[in-house]
């Protein structure tokens, strides 16, 4: 069984870690002569598209989360054992803040810098694939999770241009909202399991 993440100062440390990715994005952007915020601007349409775009991947997440296929069950167990003891302690508003910071910082790094940097050298398709593989690698708790994260990253990358003009706001909203909903599912499942275990004792 994986060791649960230490709950002491988790929220603060997680926010600092995720926020530090913006610093990495700025450093890489400086090295590659890329402005991480060049494609980021507010638009009600883009914000709405980001919300709507969350639905397909969240529905897929729920479907995979319920399947009792061994590799998927392993991922579910890992998430519950590692994150469950942490997430259930926090209010939904705290989880929304954390998910928002993750969505903003990770998208600025991967879609704001890495993807356009790769595109400038190797073209749009290669840029999308390479940035998605890197995204998968940093989320690779298992091989299947790596593949799923890379596929989700491809989806986020495609959302950049869904409006016809590149806007980083769309994948930021989708990523942040997806993480928030996933946090709530893990939190709810963990609490439900604990109540069941307590009832059976």
C-alpha positions, -999 to 999 in steps of 0.1 A, spaced: 0 0 0 14 34 -9 23 58 19 -3 86 24 10 121 18 18 139 51 -12 161 58 8 186 78 10 219 58 -1 199 27 -23 227 14 4 254 18 32 232 3 10 220 -26 1 256 -35 37 267 -33 49 238 -54 22 243 -81 28 281 -80 66 275 -85 58 260 -119 51 295 -131 86 305 -121 99 275 -141 77 286 -170 92 321 -169 127 307 -168 121 284 -198 103 312 -216 133 334 -211 156 307 -224 134 300 -254 124 336 -260 87 328 -254 62 349 -234 43 323 -213 13 347 -212 12 357 -249 -18 336 -256 -37 343 -223 -65 368 -224 -100 368 -208 -130 361 -229 -164 351 -217 -167 327 -247 -133 311 -239 -143 308 -202 -176 291 -212 -158 268 -237 -134 258 -209 -163 248 -186 -181 228 -214 -148 211 -224 -145 197 -189 -176 175 -193 -162 149 -217 -130 142 -198 -148 142 -164 -174 117 -177 -146 95 -190 -129 99 -156 -160 87 -138 -164 58 -161 -128 46 -157 -130 52 -120 -159 28 -117 -144 0 -138 -130 -30 -119 -102 -36 -144 -70 -44 -125 -48 -15 -139 -76 10 -134 -83 -4 -99 -47 0 -91 -48 37 -100 -80 42 -80 -64 26 -50 -33 47 -53 -53 79 -55 -75 69 -25 -46 58 -4 -23 88 -12 -48 116 -16 -79 104 3 -65 110 38 -55 145 28 -84 157 7 -112 147 31 -97 171 57 -102 202 35 -133 222 26 -144 222 -10 -133 259 -13 -97 249 -4 -98 222 -31 -111 247 -56 -82 270 -48 -56 242 -51 -72 229 -84 -72 265 -98 -36 271 -90 -27 237 -105 -47 245 -137 -31 279 -141 5 270 -133 6 237 -152 -11 251 -183 12 281 -183 42 258 -182 31 231 -206 7 249 -230 21 284 -225 58 276 -229 67 240 -237 41 234 -265 48 266 -284 86 261 -279 84 226 -294 61 239 -322 85 266 -332 112 239 -339 93 209 -350 58 220 -360 24 219 -343 18 181 -342 52 173 -328 49 202 -303 16 188 -291 29 152 -288 62 161 -271 46 185 -246 19 159 -238 45 131 -233 64 154 -209 31 162 -191 24 124 -188 59 118 -174 55 142 -145 22 126 -136 34 90 -141 25 71 -109 19 40 -131 24 33 -168 -13 35 -175 -16 67 -156 12 81 -177 -7 72 -209 -40 86 -196 -23 118 -184 -6 122 -218 -39 117 -236 -56 143 -214 -27 166 -222 -33 162 -259 -69 172 -252 -57 203 -233 -33 212 -261 -61 209 -287 -83 232 -266 -57 260 -271 -70 266 -306 -106 255 -304 -119 291 -307 -99 296 -339 -75 319 -322 -51 306 -295 -63 313 -260 -46 297 -230 -77 305 -208 -96 276 -222 -73 247 -211 -67 266 -178 -104 265 -170 -108 230 -182 -78 217 -163 -86 235 -131 -123 225 -131 -114 189 -140 -89 186 -111 -115 201 -87 -142 176 -96 -117 147 -94 -106 159 -60 -143 159 -49 -148 124 -62 -117 111 -44 -128 129 -12 -163 115 -13 -151 80 -21 -127 80 8 -152 93 33 -178 67 21 -153 39 24 -143 50 59 -180 51 70 -185 16 56 -154 3 74 -164 19 106 -199 4 103 -186 -31 98 -163 -30 128 
